[in-house]
Amino acid sequence: MRPRQIWFALMAISLAGPLQAQDTGIESTEKLLRQLADQYVPSEAAFAGYIAPRELLKRPGMELMPHEVIEAGGKRDLGFNPEVLDVIIVFGTMTEQGQPFAGMVMHASEPLKAASLFPPLASVTEDGTVAGKKFRRALDPTQPSYCLVDERTILFSPESSLKAMLEAKQTSPLRELLAKATLKNDVTVMATLEPLRGVITQLQRQASQLPPPFQPLLKIPDHIQHAQLTLSARDGVVARLALISQDEANAKELAKLLETARAFGKQAALMQLATQPKTDDEVELAGRKYMKRMIEAQSELLAPKVQGKRVELRYELDSGVATSGTMIALLLPALQTAREAARRAQSSNNLREIGLALHRHLAEHREFPAFATFDSDGKRLLSWRVRILPYLGQEQLYQEFHLDEPWDSAHNRKLISRMPGVFRSPHHSSEVAGETVYLAIRTESSLIGETPKKPADVTDGLSLTLLALEANADQAVPWTKPDDLYVSAEDPLAGIGAWNDGGTTTLMGDGTVHFVNADAETFRRMTTVNGAEPVEMRKAP
């Protein structure tokens, strides 16, 4: 597990813990929560969220949770059982320079051992001292460090934030809110906008080109001083967003703007529903009528209510099978969209790593590899994907190949199933081990061709010339085989576009990754190194 993965694991524990706190026995935990916030949340913080895991685990029915798995996984990856945590506080802000400032405070109900904390971080951290306290400093400054300040309290944060957590604090609006923190709700997130005014102003300026109907919505932050989001699950799910304005007049104006935003959201959802392909299927049509009814009903639930300086948005769902079905119906499209976005992001990251490896090869050899290695008789042996293994951190695997034998020799064939993860597309779930859809472009003048090419050969510019892409499933090949995507002049788009609404994720010659949804002629232009044709690009996520 990487340092950033541990960071997100801890964030998940804090924000996705079990719901429904009990009404008794929480006074001491509330006191502890306020003490920890006072000691460790810096004055610069603009928002904070907190949860009390042990209190939440006391409710009836929680014995059915996979406690054994949670404990085993926690001890392996965190060095302790996460179910012993009394309180978790997450805080952060954003500087005007766009730099995040974040941290986490965790308090356990039993002593923790410094030597056993976060085993996966042992090799990427080192001993250090900050504000008079020993801590483990991340070797990569962009990754979080951690400090066991006493036997039960862990601070988890980048080093710069860690220093602020341990130093003396000044009064701030957020710290004043935290001084009154309670556990009446299962999850609470609170924010004060004053520390973010500079960032908000910059964002408002950047969004100044929005269409006129949306321009008033940019003023919403101007009418908010504080915000608090709470989530409770007792007989049902209740989410409340309370926005505190400067005065009653600002609160009324804020409510008008939120009402406008609600109307826009409803309209956008209905328009999206209306864009679904035409169908005569009665069940499908009935499903769309249901979704339309639910969009209208859920929009009504989000109507803002004003009380003095306070504007509240309340979303409440009763418990029950019908509600569960409603939530699933509402969440399914979003989950599908999120899942596809995650796949596309992972594919983009894979291609970026492949691009970095190709450029490391370029830096060492001053040329890109040919699409294959050849023997003395000109017979194709192994793919360029094998050639770049040393530049992907796979030197040992590279050394196991018989480089003077073809990809399907008795020896080399055994290595196909050991394909590195970077060549495995999240879209392609083949039953054949070792197949990849990350293919180089092959034309008469492609960047990866019969012979190695130097950057000087690419007169169109590396940033406008395709190196490789994510092809369709029917184009998959064994990753060691010197076979790629052959682009024909008659049908340049053949073999791509099945994963992403006609577009595909591509790697350019300069190492950048773009999502390309182009017409056939534009795509053809991108496959040549010296065609001198203009193209426009859109970056991948």
PyMOL commands that set and color helices and strands:
alter all, ss='L'
color gray80, all
select helices_A, chain A and resi 3-15+27-40+53-56+62-64+67-77+82-84+114-116+119-124+159-166+173-178+194-206+212-223+248-274+282-301+321-365+384-387+389-392+395-400+412-418+421-423+455-457+462-464+473-475+520-526
alter helices_A, ss='H'
color red, helices_A
select strands_A, chain A and resi 47-51+85-94+100-108+125-130+133-138+145-150+153-157+187-192+226-233+236-244+305-307+310-318+372-374+380-383+435-436+438-442+466-470+477-478+485-486+504-508+513-516
alter strands_A, ss='S'
color yellow, strands_A
deselect
rebuild
show_as cartoon
